[in-house]
Amino acid sequence: MAHIGILSVLDKEGVPIDMITGTSTGVVVGAFYAQGKHTGHIKELTPDLGWKEIAPLLDLSLPQSGLIKAGKSRTYWRHLSAAI
């Protein structure tokens, strides 16, 4: 929620954003914002994403390059992005 709040304040104050980066949840919020999604729309999604909703998206990939392959979550976020 902090990511969305910061973007909302920057929008409200008219601060131009010329670059977006992020890790973990920040990259998801940043990706939606970079697609032109309004912070209000992004905020609507967050209450529904608790651990019960996120856990099925974690496809562990030990001992490869990282802990999570992100295939399932990538599919989820693409579907969600298309719906907004």
N, C-alpha and C positions, 0 to 999 in steps of 0.2 A: 504494500500500500504506500510505502514511503516514496517509491519510484514515481508512482502515479501522482502523488501529492506535489512532488517537486516539479514535475512537468506541468501540472495545472497552474502552479504559481508562476512559473516562467512564461507560460502562455498568457496568463492574466496580466502580467507586468510588461508584456510585449518584448521579452528578451528573445532575440533570434537564436535558433539552434542550428548550427551548421555541421555538427557531427554527433553521432550517437554510437556509443559503445556500451558493452555490458557483459556481465558474467552471470550465470545461474538465472535467477528470476529477472534480473535486470535486462538480460538479453531478450527475454520474451516481451517484456514491457517496451523496451526500445524498438524491437522489431515491429510491434503493432503501431507504435507511434510513428516510426519511419514510413509505414504504409499509409499514413494519413488518418489513422484511426483517432478519433477524439478521445481525450482522457476520460470523459464520462462513460463512453462505451467500454473502454478497457477496465474501468473501475467496476462496472456491472459484472464482469466475469470473475473477479477475485473472490467474492464471498463463497462461491460454489467450489473453490479449490482447496479443500482440506487434505489431510494426509490420506484419507480413504479414497479420494479421487486421484491423488497424485501417485500413490504406491503402485497401482497397476501399470503406470506408464514407465516405471523404472525397470529396464531390461539390463540387468547386471552383466558385465563383460570381463570379469577377472580371468586371467591376469594380463589382459591386453592393454592397449594404450590408455584406458581410462576405466572408471568404475561403471559408467553407464553408456550403452551404445547410442541411446537417444532415438532409435528408430520408432518406437511406439509413441514417444512424446512428440516427435517431429510430425507424425501423422495426425495426432490429436490437435496440435496447434495449427496445422494447415487447415484442417477441417473447421476449427473454431474461427480462424481468420476469415475463411470464405463466408462464414455465416454472418459476420458483422457487417 
